[in-house]
């Protein structure tokens, strides 16, 4: 459970970050990390279009630089984008100055007030600096679609067990997660629709 849903004390440690959005409406917030990928992201966009769902894509700046046409297609189809650093770096392994410069480099391409730290790992000093300019977004449920030791059924069960109203749910539009994510995403959307969830944008 501590993998799929964050440990509650983290929410106090990173006070002011966005983990879940509580409201009277039963809403789920679908997000994707690590793209854009020229092979995977267009498939995700087609699935979302099929179901009429909008999502938020936290993009790696380096990937946006390599595949600007895919990034523009995400925007053209009405989705939101966020900053996932330029090189998908771990905050624990870098200085605050370097981390902020990496985020700023990505911001030159992405232009968003949303940022999601890769791996959810940042130092308190980095978090304080990020909050000055960005809304820092973590998650309420991470699907673990990137884990190749898990089957699509197991990934779907994570969603079934842990998702609730206001959940910010993380998928990945990357090669590593492609098999699980593409198999599970339609099932997850249909599950949420049957449970009368609405789909929100961050």
Residue, then its C-alpha position, 0 to 999 in steps of 0.5 A: x500500500x505504501x507504494x500504490x498510495x503515499x504514506x500519509x506523513x508525506x502529505x505533512x512533510x510536503x505541506x501545500x503539495x497536491x495529492x488528492x482533490x476533494x470535492x462533492x463530485x466523484x471525480x478522478x484525475x488521470x495523469x501520465x508521466x515521462x512522455x512524450x513518446x512518439x510511439x506510445x503517446x499517440x496511442x494514449x491520445x487515441x484511447x482518451x479520445x475514444x472515451x472522451x476523457x481529458x488528462x494531464x501529461x507531465x512531460x520530460x523536457x528532453x522528450x519534448x525537445x526530441x518530439x515537439x510534434x507529439x507534445x503539440x498534439x497533446x495540447x491540440x487535443x485539449x489535454x493539460x501539460x506539466x513539468x517533469x524536469x528536463x532530464x527526469x532527475x532525482x532531487x535526492x541526488x542533486x543540489x537545489x540549484x541544479x534541480x531548479x535549473x533543470x526544471x527551468x530548462x524544461x519550463x522553457x519548452x513546456x510553459x506550465x504552472x504544474x510540476x511533478x518531481x520524478x519518483x516523488x523524490x525531492x529535498x525540502x529545500x527543492x520543494x520550497x523553491x518549487x512552490x514559489x512558482x509552481x503547483x507541486x503535484x504528487x499523486x493519490x494512486x500510482x498504478x505501477x504500470x511501469x513494473x514489468x513483473x506485474x501483469x495488467x490484471x494486477x495493475x488494474x486491481x491496484x486501481x480497483x482497490x485504491x482509487x477513490x473520489x478525488x484521486x490523482x492517478x498516475x500512468x506512464x506514456x513510456x516504452x517501459x510501461x507501454x504493455x501494461x498501460x495500454x492494456x489497463x487504461x481502457x479497462x480503468x476508464x470503463x470501470x470509472x464510468x460504470x462507477x459514475x466518476x467524472x474526469x477532471x483536469x488539474 
